[in-house]
Amino acid sequence: MSTKNKMLKGLEIYEKDFPELMTFEDAASACEKLGDGWRLPTIRELSEIIREGTEILGDYKSESYLSSTFSSFSGQLWHCVHSEISGLVSELEDLVGLESDYVEGRVRAVRSAGKKDNSYLKEIAASIKEKMDDQKESNIVSESEGLEISHANLTGEYTWYEATEICKLVGKGWHLPVDPDALEFICQNMDLYGHYWTEETSALFGEEEDDKAMSVEIDGGLSGSDLCSKNNTAQIIFVKDLAEE
């Protein structure tokens, strides 16, 4: 490790930006060519880095930095920017996606260095659990489907890995809808809009690498579903099997 590289919550951050602006494809390739596990940061890693400002990035530019995370809702790449006027745009739902094919951004490579700090997931889970407890009487309970559906929705988009971990943290038995059919029933009973994760993964379809999960598009009803990278982001609905009660 270079003595100029910085450490932050289980991440090693490369000592400097690449000198030129890059498209996503060029950025991902440039990070990979550094070798030894260097890569683009996820949007949450990038948000943490930008939040530290000059302490981590040094004399960085107030421009968009690229992440490795795509939104399943818009199909665009999440980026993060720090403005000296407005401050850090830190909430994921407030970040604006970039078209990855031609829009360029600044690039800072990272690599994992030890156990990843997921304390932010515990904070998110604690917040939604409080909301779920307050709104429990409004939950949808369907004997025919064998499901209890939480009325408390979590604002924002999360990767599939984050979504499944948050489900575990909010309490015993809570999980994502198992498949598009389950979400179709849910969207008939709740006012939903956007892309939502299911538990269904590419392993079910015989793919060699289980790196994709099924997300469902809801716009006044279920309007489509697709396998996408588990590192993409989508929204979360919490369900519980009545047998768990």
C-alpha positions in Angstrom: 0.0 0.0 0.0 1.3 3.5 -0.9 1.8 5.7 2.2 -0.2 8.3 0.3 -3.3 6.1 0.0 -6.0 6.7 2.6 -8.1 4.1 4.5 -11.9 4.5 5.2 -14.2 1.9 6.7 -12.6 -1.2 5.2 -11.6 0.6 2.0 -8.2 1.6 0.6 -8.6 4.8 -1.5 -6.1 5.4 -4.3 -3.9 8.4 -3.6 -5.2 10.5 -6.5 -7.8 10.8 -9.2 -7.1 9.7 -12.7 -6.0 12.8 -14.5 -8.7 12.8 -17.2 -12.5 12.6 -17.1 -13.7 9.2 -18.2 -16.9 7.3 -19.3 -18.0 4.5 -17.1 -16.6 1.8 -19.4 -13.2 3.5 -19.6 -13.2 4.1 -15.8 -14.0 0.5 -15.0 -11.2 -0.6 -17.3 -8.7 1.9 -16.0 -9.3 0.8 -12.4 -9.0 -2.9 -13.3 -5.7 -2.2 -15.0 -4.2 -1.0 -11.7 -4.4 -4.6 -10.6 -4.6 -6.1 -7.1 -8.3 -5.6 -6.7 -8.6 -1.9 -7.6 -12.1 -1.0 -8.8 -14.7 1.8 -9.0 -16.4 2.4 -5.7 -20.1 1.6 -5.2 -22.4 4.6 -4.8 -22.5 4.2 -1.0 -18.7 3.9 -0.8 -18.4 7.0 -3.0 -20.8 8.9 -0.8 -18.7 8.2 2.2 -15.5 9.2 0.4 -17.0 12.5 -0.8 -18.4 13.2 2.6 -14.8 13.2 4.0 -13.9 15.8 1.3 -10.3 17.0 1.2 -9.4 14.7 4.1 -9.6 11.7 1.8 -9.5 13.1 -1.8 -7.1 16.0 -1.3 -7.4 18.8 -3.8 -10.3 17.2 -5.7 -12.5 18.8 -8.2 -16.1 19.8 -7.5 -17.3 17.6 -10.3 -19.2 14.3 -10.7 -17.4 11.2 -9.5 -18.4 7.9 -11.0 -19.5 4.8 -9.1 -20.0 1.2 -10.1 -23.7 1.2 -9.3 -26.6 1.4 -11.7 -30.2 2.2 -10.9 -32.6 -0.5 -12.0 -35.3 2.2 -12.1 -33.7 4.6 -14.6 -31.0 2.3 -16.0 -28.5 5.1 -15.3 -25.3 5.2 -13.4 -25.2 6.7 -9.9 -22.7 9.4 -9.4 -21.8 11.7 -6.5 -20.8 15.4 -6.5 -19.7 17.8 -3.8 -20.5 21.5 -4.3 -18.9 24.2 -2.2 -22.2 26.1 -2.5 -24.8 23.5 -1.7 -22.7 20.9 0.1 -22.7 17.2 -0.3 -25.6 15.5 -2.0 -25.5 12.5 0.4 -28.9 10.8 0.1 -29.0 8.2 -2.6 -32.5 9.1 -3.6 -31.4 12.6 -4.3 -28.5 11.7 -6.6 -29.0 12.0 -10.3 -28.2 9.1 -12.7 -25.8 9.6 -15.6 -26.0 8.0 -19.0 -23.0 5.7 -18.9 -22.3 5.5 -22.6 -21.2 9.1 -23.2 -21.2 11.2 -20.0 -17.8 11.6 -18.4 -16.9 11.9 -14.7 -13.9 12.0 -12.4 -12.6 8.7 -11.2 -11.0 7.6 -7.9 -10.2 3.9 -7.5 -10.7 1.9 -4.3 -10.1 -1.7 -3.1 -11.4 -3.7 -0.2 -9.0 -3.8 2.7 -10.4 -5.8 5.6 -14.0 -6.3 6.8 -16.4 -3.9 5.2 -18.2 -1.5 7.6 -22.0 -2.0 7.2 -23.0 0.1 10.2 -25.1 2.3 7.9 -27.3 -0.7 7.1 -28.0 -1.2 10.8 -29.0 2.5 11.1 -31.3 2.2 8.1 -32.8 -1.0 9.5 -33.4 0.6 12.9 -35.1 3.5 11.3 -37.5 1.4 9.2 -38.2 -1.0 12.1 -39.4 2.0 14.1 -41.6 3.0 11.3 -42.9 -0.5 10.8 -43.8 -0.8 14.5 -45.7 2.5 14.3 -47.7 1.4 11.2 -48.1 -2.3 12.0 -51.9 -1.9 12.2 -52.0 -0.8 8.6 -50.1 -3.9 7.3 -51.9 -6.0 4.7 -52.5 -9.5 5.9 -53.6 -12.0 3.2 -54.6 -15.5 4.4 -55.0 -16.7 0.8 -51.4 -15.6 -0.1 -50.0 -16.6 3.4 -48.4 -13.1 3.6 -48.1 -10.1 5.8 -47.0 -7.0 3.8 -45.5 -4.1 5.7 -47.2 -0.8 5.1 -44.0 1.0 5.9 -42.0 1.4 2.7 -38.3 2.3 2.7 -37.5 5.4 0.7 -34.6 5.2 -1.8 -32.9 2.5 -3.8 -30.5 -0.2 -2.5 -28.5 -3.0 -4.1 -29.9 -6.5 -3.8 -27.2 -7.4 -1.3 -28.1 -4.3 0.9 -31.9 -5.1 0.5 -31.6 -8.7 1.7 -29.3 -7.6 4.6 -31.8 -4.9 5.7 -34.6 -7.4 5.7 -32.6 -9.6 8.1 -31.9 -6.7 10.3 -35.5 -5.3 10.7 -36.6 -8.5 12.4 -37.2 -12.2 12.2 -39.1 -13.5 9.1 -39.1 -10.3 7.0 -37.8 -10.8 3.5 -38.2 -9.6 -0.1 -41.2 -10.9 -2.2 -40.2 -14.3 -3.5 -40.9 -13.6 -7.2 -42.7 -11.3 -9.7 -46.0 -13.1 -9.0 -45.8 -12.1 -5.3 -45.1 -8.5 -6.2 -48.0 -8.5 -8.7 -50.4 -9.4 -5.8 -48.7 -6.7 -3.6 -49.0 -3.9 -6.2 -52.8 -4.7 -6.5 -53.1 -3.8 -2.8 -50.6 -1.0 -2.5 -49.8 2.2 -4.3 -46.3 1.5 -5.7 -44.2 3.0 -8.4 -40.8 2.1 -9.7 -38.5 -1.0 -9.6 -38.6 -3.4 -6.7 -36.4 -6.3 -5.8 -37.6 -9.9 -5.4 -35.7 -12.9 -3.9 -35.6 -14.7 -7.3 -32.0 -14.9 -8.6 -30.2 -16.1 -11.8 -29.4 -19.4 -10.1 -33.0 -20.4 -10.7 -32.5 -20.0 -14.4 -29.4 -22.2 -14.6 -26.9 -19.3 -15.0 -23.4 -20.3 -14.1 -22.8 -17.2 -11.9 -25.5 -16.3 -9.4 -24.9 -12.5 -9.8 -28.3 -11.3 -10.9 -31.7 -10.9 -9.2 -35.2 -10.3 -10.6 -36.5 -6.8 -10.3 -40.1 -5.8 -11.1 -41.3 -2.6 -12.7 -44.6 -1.3 -11.2 -46.5 1.6 -12.8 -50.1 1.3 -12.0 -49.6 -2.4 -11.9 -46.8 -4.9 -12.8 -45.5 -3.8 -16.2 -42.4 -5.9 -16.5 -39.6 -7.9 -14.8 -36.0 -8.5 -15.6 -32.8 -10.1 -14.2 -30.3 -7.4 -13.4 -27.0 -7.2 -11.5 -27.3 -7.5 -7.8 -25.1 -4.5 -7.6 -27.8 -2.4 -9.3 -30.2 -0.5 -7.1 -34.0 -0.9 -6.7 -36.6 -0.3 -4.0 -37.6 -2.6 -1.2 -41.0 -4.1 0.0 -41.0 -6.1 3.2 -43.1 -9.2 3.5 -43.4 -12.0 6.0 -44.8 -15.5 5.7 -47.8 -15.9 8.1 -46.3 -19.2 9.2 -43.4 -17.2 10.8 -45.8 -15.6 13.2 
